[in-house]
Amino acid sequence: MGAWLANKTVENVAKWILADDRLCVVAADEGDVVGFGMITRNGEIQLLYVAPEARFKGASKLMLRALEQQALYWGLKAVSASSSRTARSFYLSCGYAPSGESVKGFGITSGYPVSKPLFR
């Protein structure tokens, strides 16, 4: 967990939010932030997380849709992500397809590449 959280400092997240080469979105529930997502201009979804209490309430799908819409706005034809094992079924249910072999993540985790073509 420490290796995965190492770059998620207040300073880094602030830089990500303010950067011109990406878009960050949040999900809120009654004023509380319950989710965060980020996509880069090359179409890579780098972050898409929701708090446990927000799972299965639509926040993930709304944030993912917003990230995909931004990719379309940028003129991209596809988006991609390196999904966790837990989130892989979510991405597949949203029209993503496996796009490569699993890759080593942080600590004992693995990433599962997925991608999705975008259409206007």
N, C-alpha and C positions, 0 to 999 in steps of 0.2 A: 504494500500500500504506500509506503514511504517513497519508493521510486516513482510510482505513478503520480503522486501528489507533488513531487519536488518542483515542477515548473508551474504549479497552480498557485502562485503567490499573488497577493493583492496587486503588486506592481505589474506582473506579467499579464494578469487578466485585464487590468486597466489599459495596457498597451494593445492587447488584442481588440478590445472594444473600440478603441480610438483609431485603429489602423485602417488605411484606405483600401487595403487589399483583401478585406474580409468583411463579413457581416455577422454580428452576434444578435441573437434573439433570446428573450426570456419568457417564461410562462409564469403567471401569477395567479394566485387563488386568494381572494379576499385580502389583497395587499401584500401577501407573502410570496416571495420568489420560490417557485417549486420546480423550475426547470431552466436549463441554459443550453443553447445550441450555437454552433459556429461553423461557417462555411468560408472557404478561401476562394479567390477569384479563379482558381484553376478547377473549381468544382469539387474540391475535397471537403467532405463534412468531417471536421476534426473533433467536434464535441457535440454530443446530444445526450443530455442527462436529465432525469427527473427524480425528484425526491420520492422515496418509497411510498409515501402517502398519496402521491399524485399518479402513480402507475394505474393504467387501465381506465383513465378518466378523459383521455383525448388530448392531453397536453403534448405528448410526444408527437402525435400525428400532426397537430397544428404547427408545432415548431418545424417539423420536417417539411411540411408543405410550404411554410414561409421561406425556408432555406432553398428549396427547389425553385420557388418563384423568383428568388433573387438570382439564382443561376440562369434562369431563362432571361431575366432582365439584362444580365451581363452578356447574353448571346451564346451561352454554353449549350452544347448538345447532349451532355450527360453529366451525372454526378457520381461520386464514389465515396466510400467510407471503409474504414477498417473496423469492423464490428466486433464487439465482444461475443463470447459464446451465448451469453444471456440475451443480448439484443439481436442476435442473428435472425431469429424467427420473426421479430418485429419488422426488420428491414425486408425480409422475404415477403411478408404479408402486405407490404407497401409497394410491391412491384420491383424490388431490387433482385438481382440474381448474383449468385456466386461468381467472382471474377478472378480467382486465383487460389493458390494453396495458402493455408494458414501461415502466419508469420509470428515470430516470437514477439511478445509484448513486454510489459514490465513485470519483473519477478517471474512468477510461474504462469502468467497469462499468455494468451494467444490472440492474435487479431485475425479476423476472417474477412478478406476483401469482398466487397459487394459493390455493384454499380447499377445504374438505371439510366436508360436513355430518356431524354426530355423532349416533349412535343408541345408545340403551341396550340 
